[in-house]
Amino acid sequence: MANASSQLSQHHLRLGALVGAWVGDEQVAASAWTAAGAAESDVAAEPLFGGVFVEQRYRQVRDQSVAFESRNVFGFDATDQRYKLYQFDTFGFAPPTPASGVWEGDDLVFERSSPRGTQRTVFHFENEDSYRMSVSFLPAGGSDWQEVVSGSYRRSTSVSKSNS
């Protein structure tokens, strides 16, 4: 049986841009769940199953306390030729489906709709050591996108052990 890494497509390999340890400076918009303000984050991402998927562990710190955490799994679905993002977080909403995404130049763009509305997450890769990420939300029945969080992330040599 061939190992998974020998069967990786260019699409799987492109997800490698997410892999590594990162630190970020973020701006959080006011929402029903939190007040507006600055945050710091650390992100650790590693390949799973020889690179078929990438698991990302994200932690946001505000006022010296952990304010938000998520576990994200990225993959590529050859059936519909789209990237997939499964996210589980401290808000506890169970995603009925993953977000679907495509590369648009240096941007990996995901969207997912639910009865609450549509969430868009964009990863803009500036170079191999830095990226920007933004999350915006369009409420169901609304016409204006609302910024949720945006940040700038740089490669780090280590991530806090509590981000596991």
Number of C-alpha atoms within 10 A of each C-alpha: 3 6 9 12 13 9 12 13 13 8 18 21 15 13 19 16 16 23 18 19 21 23 24 22 18 22 17 20 16 14 11 5 6 12 10 12 13 16 21 20 22 23 27 23 21 18 20 14 11 14 22 19 20 23 21 20 18 20 22 21 17 15 10 9 9 13 15 15 19 18 18 16 20 25 21 23 13 11 6 8 12 17 22 21 23 18 19 15 16 10 10 9 9 10 14 10 13 17 22 23 23 17 16 10 8 12 18 18 20 21 19 20 19 12 8 11 13 17 20 21 23 20 21 19 18 14 10 12 15 18 21 18 19 19 20 19 21 17 17 12 9 11 8 10 14 17 18 19 20 22 20 20 23 20 19 16 9 13 17 12 6 6 14 10
